[in-house]
């Protein structure tokens, strides 16, 4: 029996599933197997019928949706016309990465597993359901799942038993090699290129939108800095509707770039070209040639909390015995609690880890940079404006992430801190961006009322919807807004007051800290039971929740079910059923983020 070749296909939104897929590929390489790891949409799915061994690694986004880079595959695999036994030659396994604080936990992996069975595939083991909420993170499920997976593969292909695997401390060959250029005249401009042709901006060709304004909308005495930012998108072909999101990719700070180059003894101004060591596509986002500064500033995610795979690779460079032992422990299954205490709990960045392991950092070969550091992932923001109210403009509401851990320096969100630092008064600033369809859809019918619950920055998509609906003459709008204090973080107050004056809006507010007992948006839902029941039951109102995914969405849903029981006289079971039906038909929608 010939040695199998393994195909690892992943659907990844933030890079976690990609990291896991690459980890499986490295394990295969160490077992001297032929292996390919690809995003699902970069693979010709028609070839699946001739594959013998495939692992699918997929995350779940939003309300149970597949990640962007597996949407084409998803539509194809669920085609009714696919013959029932079409994958009968395939041995495969599905590993899901999810977060059990979301209601649709690992929905994509579960559904894919079921569909592959329907198509006749032979599943090597039960679907793996990794959970970010576990004390040790998703590895608590991934480690034992992978052990079982390799046992099954070795049982299936006895010829693999004779293979002597590569040692764990031997680095695999790098994916790319750097060729440094001596010639100064080789310099190219690796700044932003403004696209000339009128293509719709996308991840591979974002539109550099000029920053028009960046102002703080919370009181200076308030603990949180929240920014209202406006961009000029004239000539971009960008179109969006209420509920859509804008994507942006942040940059590392100049201090971090400088520190990184010092630690690795790199000259930020030196130029290089990249060569792929096999036939891997060279990173499209990097100009050829490129400066080290451009690579570190806009591409390598050095300010993120590193994943276990980072320690795995780093340990292979270690020559100092103390550092090597620590790095090996961090990359072992047994050392995950230690790694969690060192890295995840205090939110230690990859750059800080490099500084903690100076001997090893000095040994890092530049060719491994793209294997060691993932690419900076784009961040998404709900659009807070409507094109009808603000033509050629796009506005967002950004809470600047800033908090303390046991680390000496406060932790800062990479994208929100970068955005907050941009100052259009200091000269023209351009932020590359593109727009994606959001999960919230608002009713087309003029008479259908909307009820929106949007506490904090969750009010952003509500504002976009209200501006759009006012422009279309849709006047049945209820907004339930919550924040800490009327005087400190009541976003867009004057706009809501103007809409109320013209009869376009009914507003209920919950200022949680302005009185002795805390008042939240769910309390306002209960207090206005009669009105909300009338709008939902008699006028088919659509109900929306947007905001933080912690307790708020569940508390609002519980309050809504109480409204159904109290005003509709139904049992608690029937109330839950009503909400489930509303969700299925799109009458109830939520968009939450952690």
N, C-alpha and C positions, 0 to 999 in steps of 0.2 A: 504493500500500500504506500503510495507516495505521500510525502509530507504535505500537510494542508497549508494553504496560505490564508491568513486571517485578514478580514476587512472590518475595520472599526468605523462605524458611521455615527456622527453625533449631531444633535440639535441643541445649540447652546445660545443663550441670550446674553449672559454676562461673562462667559468664559469658563465657568465652573465645569460644565459638561465637557467642554473642549479639553480642559486640563486632565479630567478623568480619562477621556478617550486616549489622550497622549500617554498617560500613565500605563494604560493597558497595552498600547503599542510598544512602549519600552520593555514591558514584561515579556512581550512576544519576541522582541529583538534579542533579549537576554537568553531566551529559549531557542534562539537561532531560527525563528520562523520568519517567512516572508510576511510582511505586514504593511497595510496602508491605513492611514487614519484621515478621514475626510468629513467636511460638513455635509449633511444629507443632500442639500441642494446642489452640491458640486459633483454629485455622483449620478451617473445615468441609471436611473432606477429600473429601466427595462433590462439591465444586465443582472438584476438580482436572481433571475431564474437559473443563471449559470454559476452562481457563487456556491461554495460549499460550507464556509464557516464565517458567520457575521455576528458582531456584537453591536447592538444599538444602544447608545447612551443618550438619554434626552432629559431635558429639564421641562418644567411646565411654567408658562408665564401667565400673568393677568388672571383671568377667570377661567383657567383650564385650557388656555390656548397653547398651540405649539410655538416654539421660538421662531424668529424670522427666517433663520437659515434652514428650516425644514418644512416651510409652508407648502412649497411646490410638491415635495415628496408626499406630504400629508394628503393633499388633494388627490394625488395619483393613487396612493395605496388604498384609499377609501372609495375608489370608483366601483360602482355596482357591476360594471362589465367585466371585472377581473375574474378569470376562471377559478373555481374553488380550489383545485389542487395545484395551482400554478407555482407554488413554492415548495413542492413536496421533496425536492432534492436538497433543501436548505437546512443546515443545523444552525440554530442561532440562539441568542439570549438577549434580554432587554434589561438594562439598568436605568432606573429613574432617579433623578435628583430633585428633591422637593423640600417643602417647608410645611410642616403639619399645622402651622398657625393659619394657613389658608384653607378655605373649605374644599377646594378642588385639589387636594394633596396628591401629587404625582399622577394626575389624571391622564396626561399624555402617554406616559410609560404603560399604565394599566390598559389603556385603550389600544395602543400599538401591539402589546403582547397578545391581546384577544384577537386582533385583526390578523396577525401573522399566523395564529393557530387556525383561523378560518380559511386562510389561503394555503393550508397544508404544511406549513413549516414545522420542523421538529424542534421543540423548545428544550434546550439542554438543562435548564433549571428554572425555578419559579422567578417571576419578575422581581428584580431587586428594588426596594423602595427606600432609598437613602433619605434621611431627614436632617435638615439643617438645625432643627430645634434640639437634637440629641446633645447631651453634655459634651460628647467628643465630636460633635459635628457629623457630617455625612460618612466619614470614614468608619464609624461604628458599624455601618451596614456594608459599605463597599469592601472592606478588608475580607470578612468571611465569605462574602459573595464571590470575590475574585478567586479565593482559595478553592471554593467548590467548582468554579468555572474551569480552572486549569485541571482539576482532578477529572472532570467530565471529558475535557479535550484529550487528556492523556489516555483515558479509558477507550475513547473512540479511535484514537490513532496510536496503536501500540508502538509504531516505528519511532515515536518521539522519546520512548523510554531510554534509548541509547544516547540521546543527545546530551553532551556535557554543556550546561548553561554557562554563560559569561558570569564572572564573579560580580557581586554587587558593587565592589569598589572600583571596577574598571569603567571609566566613562565611555558611553556610546559615542560614535562619531558625531560631530556637530551637524546640525541641519544646514547651516550656511558657513561659508568661509569669507572673511573680510580681506579685501585687497586694498591696502593703503596707497594713495597716490602721492608722489613726491612733487608733482608739477603743480605750482600755484595756479597756472593759467587754466588748469582743469576745472577750476571752481565754477559751480553752477549756482543759480539762485534757488535755494530750497525753501523760499517763503511761499506764501499763498498764491496760487495762480487763479486768476478770475476766469471762469469758464466763458468762452466766447459764444459757443453755439447754445441755442435755447433748449437744452435738455432739462428735464425735471430733476432738481438736485436729489442726490441719493448718498448713501454711505460712501460709495467710491468716488462720487463727484459732488461734495457738499457746496453750498453757495456761501461765499464770504459776505455775511450781512453786516452792515455798518451799525455799530452801537450808537443809538441816538441819546438814550438817557439811562442812568443807573442811580436810583435814589432809594435811600432807606425809608421804609414805611412803618417801622416800629419806633416808638418813643425812645429817645437816647438813654433813658433810665431803664428800659426793658432789657432783660437778660439776653434776648435773642435779636440778632440782626437779620431782618428780612428785607430783601430788595425787590423793587418793581423795576424791571428792565424792558427797554423798548429797542427793537432792531428795525432797520430799514431794509425791506426785501424787494425794493423796486427793481424790476427787470429780471427777477429770479425765476419766474414761472411757478413759484411756490403758491399752492392753494391749500386752504384748510377749512374745516368746518368745526363747529363746537364739539369738544370731546377729543380732538386730535392732539398729538404730542409732537414736540420739536426735539430733535436729537442734536447733541453737541459733544465734542470730544475735548476734554480739558488738557492743559499743559502742566508739566511739573514746574515748580518755582525755580527762579534763577539760582537761589541758594542751594537747593537740592541738586540741581544739575552740576553746579560747581563742586559740591562735596563728593558727588558720585565720581566725577572725573579725577578728583584728587585721590580718592581711595583706590581707584583702579589704574591710576597713573596714565590717564588718557589725556591727549591734547584735544580740547573741545573744537578747535578750528581745523583739525586734520580731516582730510577727505578720504572716503573709501567707496569702493563698489562692492556689491554682494554677489557671491556665486553660490548657487544651491548645490549641495553636495550630491544629491541625487537629482531626479527631475522635479523636485518640489518647485512650485511657482515662487519666484522672488517676490517679496512683499510689495504689493502694488502701491501702498501708501508712501513708500520711501522713494524719494527721487534717486536716480543713478547718475552721477555720483552724489554722495550725501555727506554732510558734516557730522562728526560725532555729536556736536551740540544739538543738531536737529533730531538725531536719533534719540538722544536721552530726554530732550525737552518734550517732544511730541509723540513719542512712540513707546518707550519702555516704561512699564508701570512700576516705578521704583518706590512710590509713596504708598503702595497698597500693603496690606498685611499679607505676607507671602504664604503660599500654600505649601503643603508637605512636600510636593514635588521639587520645590526650590531647595529644600534642605537635602533631599536625596541627591540632587546633582551637585550641590555645593560640597557635600561630604566627599565626593570623588576627587576634589582638588586638594583636600586637606593633607598637609605634610606634618603639621604640628599635632602630636598625638592627643593632647587634651582637647583641642578643638575638634579633631576628627571624631573622638568618642562621643562628644556632645551632639555633633551633627548626625552621626549614625543613630544615636538614640532618638533624636527628633524625627528621623525618617522611618523609624521602625513602628510596627503596630503597637508594641508594648509601651513606646514612649509618647503616645498621643496625649496623655494627660499632662505630661511635662511640657510638651510643645504648646498645648492649649494655654497653660499658665504663663509660659514665656512669651508667647506670640499673640494668641487670639484675645485673651482677656484684657491685657493692657493695650491691645491694638498697635503692636510694634510694627514699624514699616520695614520693608525689605532693605532700604538704605540703612536703617538703624541696626539691622542684623549684620550687614556687611561690616559696620564699624565695630560690632561686638566680636567679630571673628577676623581680626586684622591679618593674621598669618595666612589664613585660607584665602581671604579676599585678594591678597597680593599674588596668589598663584592662579587666579582666574584667567583663563585664556580668552581673549576678545572674541574668538569665533563662537564661543558658547553664549554670548550675551542674549541672543534671540531665543535660545532654549531655556535660559535661566529666568528671564523676565517676560511675563506675558505682555501682550499689546494693551495699551490704555484703551479701555472700553468706552463707547459712547454712553452718555447719560441722557435720560429722557425727562422732559418737563411738560406738564400740562400747559397748553396754550391758554393764556388768560384774556385774550381779546378776540374780537370778530373782525373779519376783513370788511364787513359792511359798515361797522362803526369806525374802523381805523384802516382805510385802504393803504396798501403797500407797507403795512406795519405788522410786526409780530411782537406780542408782549408776554412776559412770564413773571411769575412770583417765586422768588428763590429764598429759602431759609438757609442761612449760612451755617454749616455744620461745624460746631466748635465745642469740645467737651474735655473734661479732665479724666485721666486714668492714673494709675500709679506712676506712669512715665513723667519725667520732669517737664517735658514740653507738652502743652495741651494738644489734643488730637484735632485735626482739621479735615473737613471734607475736601477732597482734591478739586472737584468741579465747582462747588459753591464758593470756595475761597478764591479760586482763580477768577470766577465771574465777578465777585465782589471787588476784586482788585483792579478791574478794568475801568479806566476813567476817560470818557470821551473828551473831557475838558483838556486833557494833556496831549491831544492830537487824535487823528482818526484811528479807530480801533475796529478791526473786522473779526467776526466770530463765524467760522464755517459751520453751517447747519443744514439740516434737511428735515422734512416733516413726515410723520408716519400716521396712518389711521389709528385713532384711539379705540378703546373698547366701548366708550359711551356713545349711544346713538339717540338723537332727540327726535320726537314725533314730527312728521311732516304735516299732519292735519292741523288746521288752524285752531280748532276748538279744544284739542286735547290739552288739559292742564299739565304742568310739570311741578313736582315737589322735589326740591333739592336740599340735601343735607351736606353741607361743606364746611366743617370746622377748620380753622387755621388756614394753611396754604391750600387745603383741599377746596377752597372757594374758587381757585383759579379756573377750572373748567366751567363752574357755575356762572362766572362772570362772562366767559366767552358765549355760553348758551343764552344768557339774558340779553346781551347786546345783539346777538343774532336774532333772537325771537322778537325783540322790540322792533328791529328793522323790518321784520316780516309781519308786524301787526299782531303778534300772538301775545295776548295780555294776561292769560291765566297762569301766573307764575308765583310759586311760593318758595322762599329761601329760608332755611333754618341755619343760621351761622353761629358758631361758637368760638370763643377765644378766652384768654385769661382775664383781660381787663378792657373795659370800654375806652379808657384813655390811652392805652399803650399798644394794643395790637388789633384794633378794629379795622381790618383792611377794607378799602374802598367805601368807607362810610358815606361820604358825600354823594357818591354815585347811587348807592341804594336809596338814600333819602330823596334824590331827584326822581328815581323810578317810582317810589311810593307816591310822591306828589302827583305824578301824571297817571296814577292808577295802573301801572304796569307790573307792580310787585307787592306781594304781601310778605313782610319780613318778620321773623321771630329771632331774637338773639339770646344767647346764653353766655354770660360773662362769668366764668367759673370762680374767679377769685375776688369778685367785687363785693361779696357779702359773706356772712359767717358760714352758711352752709353752701357747699359747692353745687353749682347748677350746670348741667351739661346738655348737649343737643338732644339726647334721648329723653330728657325731662320735658323739653318743649314738644317733642313728638306726642308724649302721653297727654300733656295739658291741652293740646289742640286736637284731641281724638275725634271730636264731632266733625270738625271741618275736614280733616284728612280723610276720614271714612267716607264722607259725602263725595269728596273729589275722586277717591279711588273707586268706590263701589258704584256711584251713579254717573260719574263723568269720565271713567276710565283713565284717570290721571296716571302718568308715569312717575315712578319714584326713583330717585338717584342718591347714591352715597358716594362721596369722594373724600379721600383723606388718609390719615395714618391707619395702618392695618392692625395696630395692637388690639385694644379692647373696643374701640369706638364702633366698628361695623357690627359686631355681634350685639353690643348694647342697643344700637338703633334697631336692629332686626327684632330683638326681643320686645322693645317698646312698640314696634309696629304690629307684632303679633298680639300684644295686649290690646291695642286699638281695635283689631279685628274681633277679639273676643268680647270686649266691652260694648262696642257700638254695633257689631254685626250679630252679637249673641251666639257666636259659634264656640265649639270646644277648642281646647288648646291644640289638639291634633288637627282639627280642621283649619285652624289659623295657620299652622305650619304648612299645611297642604296648599292653602291659598297663596302663601308667600312663594312656595316652590313653583306653583303654576305661573305666578307673575314673573318669576325669574326666567322660566322656560320660554315665555312668550315675549320677553323683552320689556314687560311693563315695570319690572324691578331690575335695576342695573347698579353695579358698583365698580368703582375703580379705586383700589387701595394700594398703598406702597409701604414698605417697611423702612 
